[in-house]
Amino acid sequence: MSTFFIAGPLIVFLIFVAPLWLFLHYRSKRKTDSALSSQDLERLQVLSEKAEAMQSRVDTLERILDAESPTWRRKYE
């Protein structure tokens, strides 16, 4: 009889409460982790600016190469 008082609530907890608790816990974790922080947004902005600057440099280099050696694209494409 005394084992029922211990095992009964334990079984109810393991079958109903624990799975629901884990589900709600990890669902809330996923929601908070999916949003970008302000620091992440700042880093993303800096990387975007650097990428645009690099693209501008590549375009300039391609124009210079087109003027000096028009056949360079055939060698590297």
Residue pairs with C-beta under 8 A, 6 or more apart in sequence:
36 44
65 72
66 72
66 73
